[in-house]
């Protein structure tokens, strides 16, 4: 049975508003996350099973999403939608802990979380 798309979101806030975490870490997380999704989930992106979305939470629209997810700075979520219900996986800590220091570990863990969510 066809299920609703799984949105993968990186919510990010412009650095001028917040100094922590560094914009370099944020862009590394986003770059690595995009690489994983584009390389390993290209078919799912194409058919809409996986949705990758970057949200600028300094915009009014982005601010609403940030409020919904209760985030105030850069964040990474892998969320599963099933029967109209969303289950959220906040990977922010994992992302900031691994994206720069262990990019391969980050990519593997991120890909594993996406695979789990697609089951």
Buried (B, 14 or more C-beta within 10 A) or exposed (E): EEEBBBBBBBBBBEBEEBEEBBBEBBBBBBEBBBEBBEEBBEEBBEEEBBBBEEBBBBEEEBBEBBEEBEBEBBBBBBBBBEEEEEEEBBBBEBBBBBBBEEBEEBBEBBBEBBEEBBE
